[in-house]
């Protein structure tokens, strides 16, 4: 393998890893935001989602 090829492959791997990490970070931030904001007004906006958050998934089926 030549030097430019190796550099290109390294850059591709690094960029894809960085992209994955950023997506994961955004997902975690979004999850925390939903957890913080949803329980206060969950029943008004999403009745079923509010029930899931309060009682777990079993309560929605009943």
C-alpha positions in Angstrom: 0.0 0.0 0.0 1.3 3.4 -0.9 1.5 6.3 1.4 -1.4 8.4 -0.1 -3.7 5.4 -0.1 -2.9 4.7 3.6 -3.5 8.3 4.5 -6.9 8.3 2.7 -8.0 5.1 4.4 -6.9 6.4 7.8 -8.8 9.6 7.2 -12.0 7.7 6.1 -11.9 5.5 9.2 -11.2 8.5 11.5 -14.1 10.5 9.9 -16.6 7.7 10.1 -15.7 7.1 13.8 -16.0 10.7 14.6 -19.3 10.9 12.8 -20.6 7.9 14.8 -19.5 9.4 18.1 -21.2 12.7 17.3 -24.4 11.0 16.4 -24.3 9.0 19.6 -23.7 12.2 21.6 -26.6 13.9 19.9 -28.8 10.9 20.6 -27.9 10.9 24.3 -28.5 14.6 24.6 -31.9 14.2 22.9 -32.8 11.3 25.2 -32.0 13.4 28.3 -33.9 16.4 26.9 -37.0 14.2 26.3 -36.7 12.7 29.8 -36.4 16.2 31.4 -39.2 17.8 29.4 -41.8 15.1 28.8 -42.9 13.9 32.3 -44.3 17.4 33.2 -46.7 17.7 30.3 -46.7 14.2 28.9 -50.3 13.5 29.6 -51.5 16.6 27.8 -49.5 16.0 24.6 -48.9 12.2 24.4 -51.2 10.3 26.7 -49.8 6.9 25.8 -46.2 8.0 26.0 -46.9 9.5 29.4 -48.4 6.2 30.6 -45.3 4.3 29.3 -43.0 6.7 31.1 -45.0 6.4 34.4 -46.0 2.8 34.6 -43.9 0.9 32.0 -45.0 -0.7 28.8 -47.5 -3.1 30.4 -49.9 -0.3 31.5 -50.5 0.8 27.9 -51.8 -2.6 26.8 -54.6 -2.6 29.5 
